[in-house]
Every structure is written in structure tokens, then in C-alpha cells.
Amino acid sequence: MYQYTDFDRQFIHQRAAQYRDQLERHLNGELPDENFRPLRLQNGWYVQRYAPMLRVAVPYGELASRQLRALATIAREFDQPSAEVFNTAASTQAELGTPHLPVGHGHFSTRQNVQFNWIPLTKSADVMDLLASVDMHGIQTSGNCIRNITSDALAGIAPDELIDPRPYAEIMRQWSTLHPEFAFLPRKFKIAITGAREDRAAVAWHDVGLHLLHDADGQVGFKVLVGGGMGRTPVIARTLCEFLPWNQILNYLEAVVRVYNRWGRRDNLYKARIKILVKAEGQRYIDEVNAEYQAILDNDGGEHTIPASELERVSASFQPPAQQTRGQAAPDSAASQFTPKETAEYQRWLGQNVHAHKNPALRAVTLSFKRLGFAPGDATADQLDAAADLADRFSLGEARVTHQQNLLLPWVSADDLPALWQAAKALGLARANIGLLTDMIACPGGDFCALANARSIPIAESITQRFADLDELFDLGPIDLHISGCINSCGHHHSGHIGVLGVDKDGREWYQVSLGGSDGSTLSGPATPGKVIGPSFAASEVADVVEALLDTYRVYRDSGENFITCVRRLGLDLFKSAANAVRHETGDAGQVLHVHLATADALVD
């Protein structure tokens, strides 16, 4: 992990002190809300539907156990609303159905950050000080600036990795933090980076996606993609540069963002993202970026050309940690004390939650934060503390937030897998559903977010309840299910094999369902937005719709064929017919499927 320098620590402590002064002046009536608002946003403080929400930056997802414990303290001591605030929220939510308002929780986001939903603004400066004490902050997790840079959760350890992206991500983080020219962009700006053959960072869905690679001479560089994004207009990024020498990446990014800052729409919130500019201007945008990049090189020799010494300095923080291993124990042999039932559970966990490692004596292990009774990605204070304990005991004090809203332990000895499984199982974090249907992505939705049109958490819960049987999940195989509460797409519904989008119709919650999306992984194929399969559904129908889609897949799949491949082979009409049958029939669900399948064979033929 990157080790903060004295300068780094001084910087975030000064930032926390500056925020405390701003907050006190605001609470004393000396700083009006319209002046305070951009200042709190620059430090990650939103005001959401019922209370402030803090987004804590976790650069490229890496967390030390001491940082996890600080997050647990925030959840336990600060993520606690007043009785008046909570009762108001609960009353409002009760009108919509069972309220989903957990307090004392942290929430892992798809941007590899951690969020809290109930911290009173009056205590926000105390939280900033606590974060600074463990080298953390909320800087640029909000606002129209370059946001937290994300990467592959397996960065530095994946067997298919060509180049470790973390040192480059850290250099870009330092360059972009409080960049004076890019503090007030037309809209937020997101960068993702990977160095592996398998794209686990969804780079094509970002404003800038970077793929580290070697050229024919073995030199390191970047493939640069620009203009991806979700929201109202899902767009896949286009390639601006097939190979850029690694030391020029900051100069090139300077050109990319500067041209966007110059020409991006500021008159229309919905057309302000760089994807709209790139799509509208096409080659003209590319030509201007290249001209700006050349001007940067000509005018000042490339002020931000990265010296080899700087890459070496930063890379020193990312060397594999010293590890004592006890040999290369076979991870497929459970401990002798396991019962036959435990052995079967353990074997499933090995297959789903345990990942190969560059070091053959080690494994990476995902702790599943997708379980009944919790929103996807939610962790209680006790669970955060327990995860820190697991990181210390099994992973040299390090954990990583994943894009899929789980935690990953990157440095686990193969010998320790049985003991880790037992410990994680006792905490409820060993469910063997990673990569399966219930390992779903979901935003907080209307339970918390002021922008949401509909709630996401109850939809996730209803699907999780419906598909609680692991045997069924394993039979269905890998499926990406993504849920967003509004068109802003924080739940990445566009890239889901099955996507669910909350929409507002006459003040009521409805949900659109899409099929065929991809994040760009090998399983899913090239990054692709899913297609809506019909009019919207009521909340009570969504789980039935998902079940009808999956029943159709079970009937018509070829041997060994996964869900997304089957959908693309058959086309959407068959699945759309199944979804429509759910909406239009009010009888027994089995009868609905029977009626649908009675006519579906004609579509297949």
C-alpha cells in the first residue's frame, strides 16, 4: 500500500482544520449555505434525503486494517441520527412499505469508496479529524472535479496482470488532487485504470479509461479511452491513443481534461459530461486534444512528464509485503475436522470466493457483503471491525473495496484458507455467491438519495429472498444483476446482464428492466449497454420478472451455456415475452410461465 509522507499527512490535516473553520463559520451564521455548500462538497459531504451523507475516498480501493477500524468507529459513534430525524425518515418510508433505514453502517460503493448516511453535520469536522488521523479524507469524492481513481481489486496480485496499475493510479491521484485548473469542471470526471488482460475495472464505461500494456519493443505505455459513461445517455468510450508512453500520461490527461473544460456544456446539466462532447464533436475533439498535447510538449517541455525516479519512489510502496508461508498447501483439501456438509460448503466457497494469485502460495479471498437483511455493500460497525481483524490475521493488515461492493483480502496464505473460511462464516461473510445472481450491485436508492426516483434496497432484498438457495444459484451460473434508483446510474444498471432502473410515474415507483449489458469482462464480452425489454414494472413484479427471465434461460440454454451468451444467441424477444407475461397475468406464477413457454418455442424456431 502507498505510505503517506510527512507532506501528505500535513496536507490532509490542514484540509481538515480548514473544513472545521468553514463549518464553524457556517453554523454561526457567518458563512451562508450557498457559500458553504461547494466547500463541503469538495470534502465529500452531501445533504441527502434525510441527513448528510459522507463519501470517504479509498484510492483504487486499498484499505489498511487501522483504516477499517476508523471507519467502524465512524459507523458506531457518528453514523447515528437524532431521534427526530430518524422518526421523520421512518414515517416517510413506512408510507411506501417496510422501511429500509439501517444506521451505524458503512456502505461500499461501486467507486471503491465508503459512504455513511446519517452523520449530523455538526459532527462532520470531528469525523474529518478522525479520518486524517489514519491518512484518509473525503477530498474530491464529490463536486465537478476529477473523482477517486478506481482500479482492479486484484491489482498487483492477479496472474493475468501485465503491469501493476497502482503506482500510476497513485501518481495520477496526487496530480489531480486540488488541481487548480480542474476544480470546477463542467461535470464530475472519473478515471479507471487496469494493467491486466482481463478488464475488471470496466474502463470503457469511464470518462477516461486507461489500459496498461507493452508495445512491440516491450516498452510500457497506455491505451487511452475517452468519453465513456452511463446516466441518461450510455456511451462506450472511444480510443484516442493506442499507445502512449507511460511517462507522458499526466501531460496527455492534462490535454484531455483541458479541452473538455474549455468546450464542455455548462448550460445543460444533462449534457455536461465529456461523453456528450466526444460524441458530438468526434474527430474534432480528438484533433484538439492532440494539438493541446503537442502544445504542452512544445511550450514547456512537458511539465508533467513523470521522471523515472518518481515512478520508482511511488512503486516502492507497492512491493509485495514480506510474508511467511508454510508451504503450498492444496486449497481444495478441507480441514480434517469438517463435517461432510461443511466440506461441501467449503468447496463451494473455494470455487466462488477464492481467487488465484501471482504468488502460488497465496490466494485472494472475497468477503461477501451480499446477504439477507442487509443492503448490498452495507457493513455494520462490528462487521467493519471484524473485517479489520480478518485482514490482520490472514492478509497482512490489508483489504480492498471491490467494484462489486465487497471486501477482498489480497494476501492470504493457501494454508490459512480453512481457518479463514470458518472465521468468515461465523461473521456471515462467507456466502459462496461471488459472481452469482445475488452478488448484485445496487445503489442506496430512494431510501437515502435525494436524486432517486425509486428505492433500490427493497428490490435487491426481494430478489435475494427469492434466490436464497445456493444450489439454484450455482445452476444458474454467473449473472451480473445491477440496480439503480434513478437515471444517474450509480448502480450501473446499463452494464448488467440484467439491469433494473427505478423510474417515477405519476409520483409512484416503477422499474424498467434491461438485458444484455456488459462491463467489458471476458465473460460478458465488450462493454455494451443493455436494452430495455418493455414498459416499466411495479415493485411487486420485479422479482417475478427476474424469475421469468431466468426460467426462460433454463428452458432454452445449451449445455454449459451461461446466461449472457444465451440471451445474445436467442435475442431479446423471447425474454421480453416472458417479462410481459408477468406484467399482464395476475394468476399463479407457474401458470404464467406455462402460458409463456407454450408460445415461446415458435420464437426460438
C-alpha positions as CSV (number, residue, x, y, z in Angstrom):
1,M,0.0,0.0,0.0
2,Y,1.0,3.6,-0.6
3,Q,2.7,5.0,2.5
4,Y,1.9,8.7,3.3
5,T,4.8,11.1,3.5
6,D,5.0,13.9,6.1
7,F,3.8,16.2,3.3
8,D,0.8,14.0,2.6
9,R,-0.2,14.0,6.3
10,Q,0.3,17.7,6.7
11,F,-1.9,18.3,3.7
12,I,-4.9,16.3,4.9
13,H,-4.6,17.6,8.5
14,Q,-4.6,21.2,7.2
15,R,-7.5,20.4,5.0
16,A,-9.5,19.0,8.0
17,A,-8.6,22.1,10.0
18,Q,-9.7,24.3,7.1
19,Y,-13.0,22.5,6.9
20,R,-13.6,22.8,10.7
21,D,-13.2,26.6,10.4
22,Q,-15.6,26.7,7.4
23,L,-18.2,24.6,9.3
24,E,-18.0,26.7,12.5
25,R,-18.5,29.9,10.5
26,H,-21.4,28.3,8.7
27,L,-23.0,27.1,12.0
28,N,-22.5,30.6,13.5
29,G,-24.3,32.2,10.5
30,E,-21.2,33.9,9.2
31,L,-21.0,31.7,6.0
32,P,-24.2,31.4,4.1
33,D,-25.3,28.0,2.8
34,E,-24.8,29.0,-0.8
35,N,-21.1,29.7,0.1
36,F,-20.6,26.7,2.4
37,R,-22.2,24.2,0.0
38,P,-19.3,24.0,-2.5
39,L,-16.8,23.8,0.3
40,R,-18.5,20.8,2.0
41,L,-19.0,19.1,-1.4
42,Q,-15.3,19.4,-2.1
43,N,-14.7,17.4,1.1
44,G,-17.3,14.7,0.4
45,W,-20.2,16.0,2.4
46,Y,-23.6,15.8,0.7
47,V,-27.0,16.6,2.2
48,Q,-29.3,13.8,1.1
49,R,-32.9,13.0,1.6
50,Y,-32.9,12.9,5.4
51,A,-29.4,13.7,6.6
52,P,-25.9,14.4,5.5
53,M,-24.0,11.7,3.6
54,L,-20.2,11.4,3.8
55,R,-18.3,9.8,1.0
56,V,-14.8,8.7,2.1
57,A,-12.1,8.4,-0.5
58,V,-10.5,5.0,-0.8
59,P,-8.0,5.4,-3.7
60,Y,-8.0,2.4,-6.0
61,G,-9.8,0.5,-3.2
62,E,-6.9,-0.2,-0.8
63,L,-7.5,-0.1,2.9
64,A,-5.3,-0.9,5.9
65,S,-6.8,-2.6,8.9
66,R,-6.3,0.5,11.0
67,Q,-8.4,2.5,8.5
68,L,-11.1,-0.1,8.6
69,R,-11.2,0.3,12.3
70,A,-11.5,4.1,12.0
71,L,-14.4,3.5,9.6
72,A,-16.0,1.2,12.2
73,T,-15.7,4.0,14.8
74,I,-17.4,6.4,12.4
75,A,-20.2,4.0,11.9
76,R,-20.6,3.3,15.6
77,E,-20.1,6.7,17.1
78,F,-21.1,9.2,14.4
79,D,-23.5,7.5,11.9
80,Q,-26.4,8.0,14.3
81,P,-29.2,10.4,13.5
82,S,-31.2,12.2,16.1
83,A,-34.5,10.6,17.1
84,E,-36.4,13.4,15.4
85,V,-34.5,12.9,12.1
86,F,-34.8,9.1,12.2
87,N,-38.5,9.1,13.1
88,T,-39.3,11.5,10.3
89,A,-37.4,9.3,7.8
90,A,-39.0,6.1,9.1
91,S,-42.5,7.6,8.9
92,T,-42.0,8.7,5.3
93,Q,-40.6,5.3,4.3
94,A,-43.4,3.4,6.1
95,E,-45.9,5.0,3.7
96,L,-44.0,3.3,0.9
97,G,-43.8,-0.1,2.6
98,T,-41.3,-1.6,5.0
99,P,-38.6,1.0,5.8
100,H,-35.0,0.2,5.0
101,L,-33.1,2.6,7.1
102,P,-30.1,1.0,8.7
103,V,-28.0,3.2,10.9
104,G,-24.5,2.7,12.2
105,H,-23.4,1.3,8.8
106,G,-20.7,1.9,6.2
107,H,-21.6,1.3,2.6
108,F,-19.1,0.1,0.0
109,S,-19.7,1.9,-3.3
110,T,-19.0,0.8,-6.9
111,R,-16.4,3.6,-7.0
112,Q,-14.4,1.7,-4.3
113,N,-15.3,4.4,-1.7
114,V,-17.1,4.1,1.6
115,Q,-20.2,6.1,2.4
116,F,-22.2,6.9,5.6
117,N,-25.7,8.2,5.5
118,W,-26.6,9.6,9.0
119,I,-23.7,11.7,10.3
120,P,-25.0,15.0,11.7
121,L,-23.4,18.0,10.0
122,T,-22.5,19.4,13.4
123,K,-20.1,16.4,13.9
124,S,-18.7,16.4,10.5
125,A,-15.4,18.2,11.4
126,D,-14.8,15.6,14.1
127,V,-15.1,12.9,11.5
128,M,-12.7,14.7,9.2
129,D,-10.1,14.8,12.1
130,L,-10.6,11.1,12.7
131,L,-10.1,10.3,9.0
132,A,-7.0,12.4,8.9
133,S,-5.5,10.5,11.8
134,V,-5.4,7.4,9.7
135,D,-4.4,9.0,6.4
136,M,-7.9,9.3,5.0
137,H,-10.2,12.1,3.8
138,G,-13.2,12.8,1.5
139,I,-11.4,15.2,-0.8
140,Q,-12.9,15.2,-4.4
141,T,-15.3,12.4,-3.7
142,S,-17.9,15.0,-4.8
143,G,-18.1,18.1,-7.0
144,N,-17.2,18.8,-10.6
145,C,-13.7,17.6,-10.4
146,I,-11.5,14.5,-11.0
147,R,-13.0,11.9,-8.6
148,N,-11.5,8.9,-6.9
149,I,-9.4,6.9,-9.4
150,T,-10.5,3.3,-9.5
151,S,-8.7,0.1,-10.5
152,D,-8.9,-3.6,-10.5
153,A,-9.3,-5.0,-6.9
154,L,-6.8,-7.7,-7.9
155,A,-4.2,-5.1,-8.9
156,G,-0.7,-6.2,-8.2
157,I,-1.7,-9.8,-7.5
158,A,-3.7,-11.1,-10.5
159,P,-1.9,-13.9,-12.5
160,D,-3.1,-12.3,-15.8
161,E,-1.7,-8.9,-14.9
162,L,1.0,-7.4,-17.2
163,I,1.7,-4.2,-15.2
164,D,0.7,-3.2,-11.7
165,P,-1.5,-0.1,-12.2
166,R,-1.4,1.1,-8.6
167,P,1.8,3.2,-8.8
168,Y,0.3,5.0,-11.8
169,A,-3.0,5.5,-10.1
170,E,-1.3,7.0,-7.1
171,I,0.7,9.4,-9.2
172,M,-2.5,10.4,-11.0
173,R,-4.2,10.9,-7.6
174,Q,-1.5,13.2,-6.4
175,W,-1.6,15.2,-9.7
176,S,-5.4,15.6,-9.8
177,T,-5.9,16.4,-6.1
178,L,-7.0,20.1,-5.8
179,H,-5.7,20.7,-9.4
180,P,-6.3,24.4,-9.7
181,E,-7.4,24.3,-13.3
182,F,-9.7,21.4,-12.9
183,A,-11.5,22.2,-9.6
184,F,-14.7,23.4,-11.4
185,L,-15.2,21.2,-14.5
186,P,-18.5,21.2,-16.4
187,R,-19.3,18.0,-14.5
188,K,-17.7,15.2,-12.5
189,F,-14.9,13.3,-14.1
190,K,-14.0,9.6,-13.5
191,I,-10.8,7.7,-14.3
192,A,-10.3,3.9,-14.2
193,I,-7.1,2.0,-14.8
194,T,-6.1,-1.6,-15.3
195,G,-3.0,-3.5,-16.1
196,A,-4.4,-7.0,-16.7
197,R,-5.5,-8.9,-19.7
198,E,-9.0,-9.2,-18.1
199,D,-10.7,-5.9,-17.7
200,R,-12.0,-6.0,-14.1
201,A,-12.2,-2.1,-13.9
202,A,-14.8,-1.5,-16.6
203,V,-12.5,1.1,-18.2
204,A,-14.7,1.6,-21.3
205,W,-17.5,2.9,-19.0
206,H,-15.4,5.8,-17.7
207,D,-14.7,9.4,-18.7
208,V,-11.1,8.2,-19.2
209,G,-10.2,4.5,-19.2
210,L,-6.6,3.5,-19.1
211,H,-5.2,0.1,-20.1
212,L,-1.5,-0.5,-19.3
213,L,0.3,-2.6,-21.9
214,H,3.6,-3.2,-23.7
215,D,4.5,-2.2,-27.2
216,A,6.4,-4.4,-29.7
217,D,9.6,-3.4,-28.1
218,G,8.5,-4.2,-24.6
219,Q,8.1,-0.6,-23.5
220,V,5.3,0.3,-21.0
221,G,2.5,2.6,-22.1
222,F,-1.2,3.2,-22.0
223,K,-4.1,2.6,-24.3
224,V,-6.3,5.7,-23.7
225,L,-10.1,5.6,-24.0
226,V,-12.1,8.8,-23.5
227,G,-15.8,9.6,-23.4
228,G,-17.5,6.6,-21.7
229,G,-20.3,7.0,-19.2
230,M,-23.7,5.9,-18.1
231,G,-26.6,8.2,-17.0
232,R,-29.3,9.2,-19.4
233,T,-27.1,8.6,-22.4
234,P,-25.0,5.4,-22.0
235,V,-21.8,5.7,-24.1
236,I,-18.8,3.4,-24.6
237,A,-15.5,5.3,-24.5
238,R,-13.6,5.6,-27.8
239,T,-9.9,5.0,-28.2
240,L,-7.9,8.3,-28.5
241,C,-4.5,6.8,-28.3
242,E,-3.4,3.1,-28.9
243,F,-0.1,3.5,-27.1
244,L,1.1,6.4,-25.0
245,P,4.5,6.2,-23.3
246,W,3.9,5.8,-19.6
247,N,5.8,8.9,-18.6
248,Q,3.5,11.1,-20.7
249,I,0.2,10.1,-19.1
250,L,-0.2,13.3,-17.0
251,N,0.6,15.6,-20.0
252,Y,-2.0,13.7,-22.1
253,L,-4.6,13.8,-19.3
254,E,-3.9,17.5,-19.0
255,A,-4.8,17.9,-22.7
256,V,-7.9,15.7,-22.4
257,V,-9.4,17.5,-19.4
258,R,-8.3,20.9,-20.6
259,V,-10.2,20.6,-23.9
260,Y,-13.2,19.3,-22.0
261,N,-13.0,22.1,-19.5
262,R,-12.9,24.6,-22.4
263,W,-15.7,23.2,-24.5
264,G,-17.9,21.0,-22.2
265,R,-21.5,22.1,-21.9
266,R,-22.2,24.3,-18.9
267,D,-25.7,25.4,-19.9
268,N,-27.3,21.9,-19.6
269,L,-26.7,19.6,-16.6
270,Y,-27.7,16.5,-18.7
271,K,-25.3,17.3,-21.5
272,A,-22.3,18.4,-19.4
273,R,-20.3,15.1,-19.2
274,I,-17.3,14.6,-21.5
275,K,-19.1,11.7,-23.2
276,I,-21.5,14.2,-24.8
277,L,-18.7,16.4,-26.1
278,V,-16.8,13.4,-27.5
279,K,-19.9,12.0,-29.2
280,A,-21.0,15.4,-30.6
281,E,-17.6,16.5,-31.9
282,G,-15.9,13.2,-32.7
283,Q,-12.7,13.7,-34.6
284,R,-12.7,17.4,-33.9
285,Y,-12.4,16.8,-30.2
286,I,-9.6,14.2,-30.8
287,D,-7.7,16.7,-33.1
288,E,-7.9,19.4,-30.5
289,V,-6.7,17.1,-27.7
290,N,-3.7,16.1,-29.8
291,A,-3.0,19.7,-30.6
292,E,-3.2,20.7,-27.0
293,Y,-0.9,17.8,-26.0
294,Q,1.6,18.8,-28.6
295,A,1.5,22.4,-27.3
296,I,2.1,21.2,-23.8
297,L,5.2,19.3,-25.0
298,D,6.4,22.3,-27.2
299,N,5.8,25.1,-24.8
300,D,7.2,23.8,-21.6
301,G,8.8,20.5,-22.5
302,G,6.0,18.6,-20.8
303,E,5.8,20.0,-17.3
304,H,4.2,16.8,-16.0
305,T,6.4,14.3,-17.7
306,I,6.9,11.7,-15.0
307,P,10.6,11.1,-14.0
308,A,11.7,7.5,-13.7
309,S,12.8,8.3,-10.1
310,E,9.3,9.4,-9.2
311,L,7.8,6.2,-10.5
312,E,10.4,4.2,-8.6
313,R,9.7,6.2,-5.4
314,V,5.9,5.5,-5.6
315,S,6.4,1.9,-6.7
316,A,8.4,1.2,-3.6
317,S,5.1,1.3,-1.6
318,F,3.6,-1.4,-3.8
319,Q,6.1,-4.1,-3.5
320,P,4.7,-7.4,-2.3
321,P,4.8,-7.4,1.5
322,A,7.1,-9.7,3.4
323,Q,5.1,-12.9,4.0
324,Q,5.9,-16.0,6.0
325,T,4.3,-19.0,4.3
326,R,4.2,-22.6,5.5
327,G,4.4,-24.2,2.1
328,Q,2.0,-24.6,-0.8
329,A,-0.9,-26.4,0.8
330,A,-3.6,-27.6,-1.5
331,P,-6.6,-25.3,-1.0
332,D,-9.0,-28.0,-2.3
333,S,-8.5,-30.2,0.8
334,A,-10.6,-29.0,3.8
335,A,-9.5,-29.3,7.3
336,S,-10.0,-32.8,8.7
337,Q,-12.5,-31.7,11.4
338,F,-15.0,-30.5,8.8
339,T,-18.2,-32.5,8.6
340,P,-19.3,-33.7,5.1
341,K,-21.8,-30.8,5.0
342,E,-19.1,-28.3,5.9
343,T,-16.7,-29.8,3.4
344,A,-19.3,-29.2,0.6
345,E,-19.8,-25.6,1.7
346,Y,-16.1,-25.0,1.9
347,Q,-15.5,-26.4,-1.5
348,R,-18.2,-24.1,-3.0
349,W,-16.5,-21.2,-1.2
350,L,-13.2,-22.1,-2.7
351,G,-14.7,-22.1,-6.1
352,Q,-16.5,-18.8,-5.9
353,N,-14.8,-16.6,-3.3
354,V,-11.2,-17.6,-3.6
355,H,-9.1,-16.3,-6.5
356,A,-5.7,-17.2,-8.0
357,H,-2.6,-15.2,-7.1
358,K,0.7,-14.3,-8.7
359,N,2.3,-16.0,-5.8
360,P,1.3,-19.7,-6.0
361,A,1.5,-19.9,-2.2
362,L,-1.1,-17.2,-1.8
363,R,-4.8,-16.6,-2.6
364,A,-7.1,-13.5,-2.8
365,V,-10.4,-14.0,-0.9
366,T,-13.6,-12.1,-1.3
367,L,-15.7,-11.5,1.8
368,S,-19.3,-11.4,0.6
369,F,-21.3,-8.4,1.8
370,K,-24.4,-9.6,-0.1
371,R,-26.7,-11.4,2.3
372,L,-30.3,-11.4,3.6
373,G,-31.2,-8.5,5.8
374,F,-28.6,-6.1,4.5
375,A,-28.4,-3.8,1.5
376,P,-25.8,-4.8,-1.0
377,G,-22.4,-3.4,0.2
378,D,-23.6,-2.4,3.7
379,A,-21.4,-3.2,6.7
380,T,-22.2,-2.7,10.4
381,A,-19.6,-1.2,12.7
382,D,-19.0,-4.6,14.2
383,Q,-18.5,-6.1,10.8
384,L,-16.0,-3.5,9.8
385,D,-14.1,-4.2,13.0
386,A,-14.3,-7.9,12.3
387,A,-13.1,-7.4,8.7
388,A,-10.1,-5.5,10.1
389,D,-9.4,-8.4,12.4
390,L,-9.5,-10.8,9.5
391,A,-7.2,-8.6,7.5
392,D,-4.7,-8.6,10.3
393,R,-4.9,-12.3,11.0
394,F,-4.9,-13.5,7.4
395,S,-3.9,-10.7,4.9
396,L,-1.0,-8.7,6.4
397,G,-3.4,-6.0,7.5
398,E,-4.8,-5.1,4.1
399,A,-8.2,-5.3,2.5
400,R,-9.7,-3.8,-0.7
401,V,-13.1,-2.5,-1.6
402,T,-14.2,-4.0,-4.9
403,H,-16.3,-2.6,-7.7
404,Q,-18.9,-5.2,-6.8
405,Q,-19.3,-3.7,-3.3
406,N,-17.5,-6.4,-1.4
407,L,-14.2,-6.6,0.5
408,L,-11.2,-8.6,-0.8
409,L,-8.3,-9.9,1.3
410,P,-5.3,-9.9,-1.1
411,W,-2.5,-11.7,0.8
412,V,-4.0,-14.9,2.2
413,S,-1.8,-18.0,2.6
414,A,-3.3,-21.1,1.0
415,D,-2.6,-22.9,4.2
416,D,-4.9,-20.5,6.1
417,L,-8.0,-20.9,3.8
418,P,-9.8,-23.4,6.1
419,A,-9.4,-21.2,9.1
420,L,-10.3,-18.1,7.2
421,W,-13.5,-19.8,5.9
422,Q,-14.5,-20.7,9.4
423,A,-13.9,-17.2,10.7
424,A,-15.7,-15.5,7.9
425,K,-18.6,-17.9,8.1
426,A,-19.0,-17.1,11.8
427,L,-19.4,-13.5,10.8
428,G,-21.8,-14.2,8.0
429,L,-19.3,-13.1,5.3
430,A,-18.5,-16.4,3.7
431,R,-21.6,-16.9,1.5
432,A,-20.3,-18.6,-1.7
433,N,-22.3,-16.3,-4.1
434,I,-19.5,-14.2,-5.6
435,G,-20.2,-13.7,-9.3
436,L,-23.6,-15.2,-9.0
437,L,-27.1,-13.6,-9.2
438,T,-27.3,-12.4,-5.5
439,D,-23.8,-10.8,-5.7
440,M,-25.7,-7.9,-7.2
441,I,-24.7,-4.2,-7.4
442,A,-27.2,-1.7,-6.0
443,C,-27.1,2.0,-5.2
444,P,-28.7,3.2,-1.9
445,G,-31.7,4.5,-4.0
446,G,-34.7,6.3,-2.7
447,D,-34.2,5.2,0.9
448,F,-31.4,7.7,1.2
449,C,-30.7,9.6,-2.0
450,A,-32.5,12.8,-2.8
451,L,-32.0,12.3,-6.5
452,A,-33.5,8.8,-6.7
453,N,-36.9,8.1,-8.3
454,A,-37.4,4.8,-6.6
455,R,-35.9,2.6,-3.9
456,S,-33.2,0.0,-4.8
457,I,-32.8,-1.7,-1.5
458,P,-36.2,-3.4,-1.2
459,I,-35.9,-4.6,-4.8
460,A,-32.5,-6.1,-4.0
461,E,-33.9,-7.7,-0.9
462,S,-36.9,-9.3,-2.7
463,I,-34.6,-10.8,-5.3
464,T,-32.1,-12.1,-2.6
465,Q,-35.0,-13.7,-0.8
466,R,-36.4,-15.3,-3.9
467,F,-33.0,-16.8,-4.9
468,A,-31.7,-17.8,-1.4
469,D,-31.0,-21.4,-2.5
470,L,-27.3,-21.7,-3.3
471,D,-28.0,-24.9,-5.4
472,E,-30.2,-22.8,-7.6
473,L,-27.7,-20.0,-7.9
474,F,-25.0,-22.5,-8.9
475,D,-27.3,-24.0,-11.5
476,L,-28.0,-20.5,-13.0
477,G,-24.3,-19.7,-13.1
478,P,-22.6,-16.3,-13.4
479,I,-25.1,-13.4,-13.8
480,D,-24.5,-9.7,-13.3
481,L,-27.6,-8.1,-11.8
482,H,-27.3,-4.3,-11.3
483,I,-29.9,-2.0,-9.8
484,S,-30.1,1.8,-9.9
485,G,-32.7,4.0,-8.2
486,C,-32.5,6.7,-10.9
487,I,-31.1,7.5,-14.3
488,N,-27.8,8.7,-12.8
489,S,-26.9,5.0,-12.8
490,C,-24.9,4.8,-9.6
491,G,-25.9,1.1,-9.6
492,H,-24.5,0.6,-13.1
493,H,-27.7,-0.9,-14.4
494,H,-26.6,-0.3,-18.0
495,S,-23.8,-2.8,-17.7
496,G,-25.8,-5.5,-16.0
497,H,-26.7,-8.8,-17.8
498,I,-30.0,-7.9,-16.1
499,G,-30.4,-4.2,-15.3
500,V,-33.1,-2.7,-13.1
501,L,-33.8,1.1,-13.2
502,G,-36.1,2.9,-10.9
503,V,-38.4,5.5,-12.6
504,D,-41.1,7.8,-11.5
505,K,-44.6,7.6,-13.0
506,D,-47.2,9.9,-11.5
507,G,-45.4,10.0,-8.2
508,R,-45.2,6.2,-7.9
509,E,-42.2,3.9,-8.1
510,W,-41.8,1.8,-11.2
511,Y,-38.9,-0.2,-12.7
512,Q,-37.5,-0.7,-16.1
513,V,-35.7,-3.9,-16.9
514,S,-32.9,-4.2,-19.4
515,L,-31.0,-7.2,-20.8
516,G,-27.7,-7.8,-22.4
517,G,-25.4,-5.3,-20.8
518,S,-21.7,-5.8,-20.2
519,D,-18.9,-4.2,-18.2
520,G,-16.2,-5.4,-20.6
521,S,-15.1,-8.5,-18.9
522,T,-14.2,-11.7,-20.8
523,L,-17.4,-13.4,-19.6
524,S,-19.6,-10.6,-20.6
525,G,-17.9,-9.6,-23.8
526,P,-17.1,-6.0,-25.0
527,A,-18.6,-3.2,-22.9
528,T,-22.2,-2.8,-24.1
529,P,-25.3,-1.1,-22.7
530,G,-28.3,-3.3,-22.1
531,K,-31.6,-2.8,-23.9
532,V,-34.9,-2.1,-22.2
533,I,-37.3,-5.0,-22.7
534,G,-40.6,-3.2,-22.3
535,P,-42.7,-0.8,-20.3
536,S,-41.9,-0.5,-16.6
537,F,-43.0,-2.9,-13.8
538,A,-44.4,-2.3,-10.4
539,A,-42.0,-3.0,-7.4
540,S,-44.0,-6.1,-6.5
541,E,-43.4,-7.5,-10.0
542,V,-39.7,-7.2,-10.3
543,A,-38.7,-10.4,-8.6
544,D,-41.3,-12.2,-10.7
545,V,-39.8,-10.7,-13.9
546,V,-36.3,-11.8,-12.9
547,E,-37.5,-15.3,-12.2
548,A,-39.4,-15.4,-15.5
549,L,-36.2,-14.3,-17.4
550,L,-34.2,-17.0,-15.6
551,D,-36.8,-19.7,-16.1
552,T,-36.7,-18.9,-19.9
553,Y,-32.9,-19.2,-19.8
554,R,-33.1,-22.6,-18.0
555,V,-35.5,-24.0,-20.6
556,Y,-33.6,-22.8,-23.7
557,R,-29.9,-22.8,-22.7
558,D,-27.5,-25.1,-24.5
559,S,-25.4,-27.4,-22.4
560,G,-22.8,-25.3,-20.5
561,E,-24.1,-22.0,-21.9
562,N,-24.1,-19.1,-19.5
563,F,-26.9,-16.6,-19.2
564,I,-25.5,-13.7,-21.1
565,T,-24.4,-15.9,-24.0
566,C,-27.8,-17.5,-24.1
567,V,-29.5,-14.0,-24.2
568,R,-27.3,-12.9,-27.1
569,R,-27.9,-16.2,-29.0
570,L,-31.6,-16.2,-28.7
571,G,-32.3,-12.4,-28.9
572,L,-34.4,-10.3,-26.6
573,D,-37.9,-11.1,-28.0
574,L,-38.2,-14.4,-26.1
575,F,-37.2,-12.9,-22.8
576,K,-39.4,-9.8,-23.4
577,S,-42.3,-12.1,-23.9
578,A,-41.6,-13.8,-20.5
579,A,-41.4,-10.4,-18.8
580,N,-44.7,-9.2,-20.4
581,A,-46.4,-12.3,-19.3
582,V,-45.6,-11.5,-15.7
583,R,-47.0,-8.0,-16.0
584,H,-50.2,-8.9,-17.8
585,E,-51.1,-12.1,-15.8
586,T,-52.4,-11.9,-12.3
587,G,-52.8,-15.7,-11.7
588,D,-50.4,-18.3,-10.4
589,A,-46.7,-17.6,-11.4
590,G,-46.2,-21.1,-12.6
591,Q,-49.3,-20.7,-14.9
592,V,-47.8,-17.5,-16.2
593,L,-44.6,-19.4,-17.2
594,H,-46.6,-22.2,-18.6
595,V,-48.6,-19.9,-20.8
596,H,-45.4,-18.1,-21.9
597,L,-43.5,-21.2,-22.8
598,A,-46.4,-22.6,-24.7
599,T,-45.9,-19.8,-27.3
600,A,-42.2,-19.2,-26.9
601,D,-41.0,-22.2,-29.0
602,A,-42.2,-20.5,-32.1
603,L,-40.0,-17.6,-31.4
604,V,-37.0,-19.9,-30.9
605,D,-37.7,-21.8,-34.1
